[in-house]
Amino acid sequence: MLAAIPFFELGVYTFHVGSVEIPIDPWATLVCIGFVVGLEMARSRAVRLGLEVRDLVDGAVFVVLSGFLFGHIVTVLAYHPERLAEEGVMSLLKVWEGFSSMGGFLGAVIGAAVFFNYLRPRAFWPHADALAWGFPFGWLFGRIGCGTVHDHIGRLTDFPLAMQFPPGHFAAGLRHELGLYEAAYTLGMCVLFWVLSRKDRPSGYFVALFPIVYAPVRFGLDFLRNTDLETADARYFGLTPGQYGSIVLFALGLGVWFLVVRRPSASTVGAP
């Protein structure tokens, strides 16, 4: 059966400047592009809401750094605990060696709470909402990056939108390409967020909306992850760490929705 998505893969490109070799990693490049795009989208919303742009930008940088730190820590603890046993605490500091998206979400929440409540006290929900609104636009590029380097190869399947990995590849066969699946869904989320932002929304609206619309889909997609390759995710009682994280994320989204967004005194933030 022919796959609707032909196999392609981006490798590291080495850029030469004289005798100096500069490696260009496609995943890291797309993540950086995603950060810039997401930041610009959040900044534009901050302007529309009358927030101080400097506060929003500084907060975004702190949130991203916190996200990467906790994303790596969760990767080690939940996916590769053997690294902690072999390398000790240093394994938690090598943030370039693996990143868990659910850990990243945890770090983002912690980072936003610390920055806007303690480092630079500001009205939390309007600032967090601006960041949350811009997040899917940046996340889109990150998931495209995952799809181009095949970080999340799924099970063998006959699904017509799967990818045909070639003979000789360690994942040879027709398989789900979960990075591209999630990128496609995230594109839909970007459209949804853009449309919904055209009307006044209570502060915290997009903070709640993202986990509510993202977590159930992520939970379902993780059932399509491979179990037959060396890169298979760890599983605890039949579920991946990402699925447990999805449950927590969805619960947090509902909590923000009912305790913050739907409360009688919730203030609204303006449309463009």
C-alpha positions in Angstrom: 0.0 0.0 0.0 1.3 3.4 -0.9 1.4 6.0 1.9 -0.1 9.4 1.4 3.0 10.9 3.0 6.2 9.9 1.2 9.3 9.4 3.4 11.5 12.4 3.9 14.0 13.3 6.5 16.1 16.4 7.3 19.6 15.8 8.6 22.1 18.2 10.2 23.5 20.6 7.7 27.1 21.7 8.3 27.7 25.3 7.3 31.3 26.2 6.6 32.8 29.6 7.5 36.4 29.4 6.5 37.8 26.5 8.5 35.0 26.6 11.0 32.2 24.1 10.8 28.8 25.2 12.1 26.2 22.4 12.4 22.6 23.5 11.7 20.2 21.1 13.3 16.7 21.1 11.7 14.8 20.4 14.9 16.6 23.1 16.9 16.2 25.5 14.0 12.5 25.0 13.7 12.1 25.3 17.5 13.9 28.6 17.4 11.6 29.8 14.6 8.7 28.6 16.7 9.9 30.6 19.7 10.1 33.8 17.6 6.7 33.3 16.0 5.0 32.4 19.2 6.6 35.4 21.0 5.6 37.8 18.2 2.0 36.5 18.3 1.9 36.9 22.1 3.5 40.3 21.9 0.9 41.5 19.4 -1.8 40.4 21.7 -0.2 42.1 24.7 -0.2 45.3 22.7 -3.9 44.9 21.9 -4.6 44.2 25.6 -2.7 47.3 26.7 0.0 45.2 28.6 3.6 46.3 28.9 5.5 44.6 26.1 8.7 44.4 28.0 7.0 42.5 30.8 5.5 40.1 28.3 8.7 39.5 26.4 10.9 39.0 29.5 8.3 36.7 31.0 8.1 34.7 27.8 11.9 34.1 27.8 11.8 33.0 31.5 8.9 30.7 30.8 10.6 29.1 27.8 13.8 28.5 29.8 11.9 27.0 32.6 10.0 24.9 30.2 13.2 23.5 28.7 14.7 22.8 32.1 11.7 20.9 33.4 11.1 19.3 30.1 14.5 17.7 30.3 14.1 16.8 34.0 10.9 14.9 33.2 12.5 13.2 30.3 15.2 11.8 32.6 12.9 10.9 35.5 10.0 9.4 33.5 11.5 8.2 30.2 15.1 7.4 31.0 15.6 6.8 34.7 18.7 4.8 33.9 20.5 8.0 33.1 20.0 9.2 36.7 21.5 6.0 38.0 24.4 6.1 35.6 25.3 9.8 35.6 23.8 11.1 38.8 22.5 14.7 39.1 24.5 15.7 36.0 22.0 13.9 33.8 19.4 16.4 35.0 21.5 19.3 33.9 22.2 18.2 30.3 19.1 20.0 29.0 20.2 19.4 25.4 19.8 15.6 25.8 16.0 15.1 25.5 12.9 17.1 26.0 9.5 16.0 27.2 6.6 18.2 26.0 4.6 17.5 29.2 7.5 18.4 31.3 7.8 21.5 29.2 4.2 22.4 30.0 4.9 21.9 33.7 7.9 24.1 33.5 6.0 26.8 31.6 3.3 26.9 34.3 5.9 27.1 37.1 7.9 29.7 35.1 4.9 31.9 34.5 3.8 31.7 38.2 7.3 32.6 39.5 7.9 35.4 37.0 4.6 37.3 37.2 4.0 36.7 40.9 7.5 37.1 42.4 10.2 38.2 40.0 8.1 40.9 38.4 4.7 41.0 40.0 2.0 41.8 37.5 -1.6 40.9 36.9 -1.1 37.2 36.3 -4.0 36.0 34.2 -3.9 38.7 31.4 -0.2 38.1 30.9 -0.5 34.4 31.1 -3.4 34.5 28.7 -1.4 36.5 26.1 1.4 33.9 26.3 -1.1 31.0 26.0 -2.8 32.6 23.0 0.5 32.8 21.1 1.7 29.4 22.2 0.0 27.2 19.5 1.6 29.3 16.7 5.0 28.5 18.1 4.2 24.9 19.0 3.3 24.3 15.4 6.9 24.8 14.3 8.2 22.6 17.1 6.0 19.7 16.0 6.9 20.2 12.4 10.5 19.9 13.6 9.7 16.6 15.3 8.1 15.3 12.1 11.0 16.2 9.9 13.5 14.3 12.1 11.1 11.6 13.1 11.3 11.9 16.9 7.9 10.2 17.4 7.6 7.2 15.1 4.4 5.3 15.6 3.1 1.7 15.1 3.0 -0.2 11.9 -0.4 0.5 10.3 -2.3 0.5 7.0 -3.6 4.1 7.7 -3.5 6.0 4.3 -2.0 9.1 5.9 0.9 7.2 7.5 4.5 7.4 6.3 6.4 4.7 4.4 9.7 4.3 6.0 12.1 2.8 3.5 13.8 -0.7 3.7 17.0 -0.4 5.7 15.6 2.3 8.0 15.5 1.1 11.6 11.7 1.8 11.5 11.1 0.3 8.0 7.4 -0.1 7.1 4.3 1.9 6.9 4.0 3.7 10.2 2.2 6.6 11.9 4.3 9.8 11.9 2.9 11.3 15.2 4.9 14.5 14.9 3.2 15.4 11.7 -0.2 14.3 13.0 0.2 16.7 15.9 1.5 19.5 13.7 -1.7 19.2 11.5 -3.9 19.3 14.6 -2.0 22.2 16.0 -2.6 24.2 12.8 -6.3 23.7 13.4 -5.8 25.0 16.9 -4.0 28.1 15.6 -7.1 28.8 13.4 -9.4 28.3 16.4 -7.4 30.6 18.7 -7.3 33.3 16.0 -11.0 33.2 15.4 -11.9 33.1 19.2 -9.6 36.0 19.9 -11.8 38.3 17.7 -14.3 38.7 20.6 -13.8 39.8 24.2 -12.7 36.9 26.4 -12.3 36.6 30.2 -8.8 36.6 31.5 -7.5 33.1 31.6 -9.6 32.0 28.7 -6.8 30.7 26.5 -4.8 29.4 29.5 -7.8 27.0 30.0 -8.6 26.4 26.4 -5.2 25.1 25.3 -5.1 22.1 27.7 -8.8 21.4 27.1 -8.5 21.1 23.4 -4.9 19.7 23.3 -4.7 17.1 26.1 -7.5 14.7 24.9 -6.0 14.5 21.4 -2.5 14.0 22.8 -3.8 11.2 25.1 -5.3 9.4 22.1 -2.3 9.8 19.8 0.0 8.2 22.3 -1.9 4.9 21.8 -0.4 5.0 18.3 3.2 5.1 19.5 5.4 2.2 18.6 6.2 -0.6 21.0 8.5 -2.7 18.8 11.5 -0.3 18.3 14.4 0.5 20.6 13.1 4.1 20.8 9.7 3.0 22.2 8.5 5.1 25.1 8.4 3.9 28.6 5.0 2.7 29.8 3.6 2.5 33.3 0.5 0.3 33.7 -0.1 0.5 30.0 0.1 4.2 29.6 3.0 6.5 28.5 4.2 9.4 30.7 2.7 11.7 28.1 -0.7 10.2 28.7 -0.5 10.6 32.5 0.6 14.2 31.8 -2.4 14.7 29.5 -4.7 13.7 32.2 -3.2 16.2 34.6 -3.1 18.9 32.0 -6.7 18.4 31.1 -7.7 18.6 34.8 -5.8 21.8 35.2 -7.5 23.3 32.1 -10.9 22.4 33.5 -9.9 23.9 36.9 -8.8 27.2 35.4 -12.0 27.2 33.2 -14.4 26.8 36.2 -12.4 28.6 38.9 -11.1 31.5 36.9 -12.8 31.9 33.5 -16.3 31.2 34.6 -16.3 32.9 37.9 -18.8 35.8 38.2 -16.1 38.4 38.7 -14.0 37.4 35.8 -12.7 40.4 33.9 -12.7 40.4 30.1 -9.8 41.1 27.7 -10.4 42.9 24.5 -10.5 41.6 20.9 -8.2 42.9 18.2 
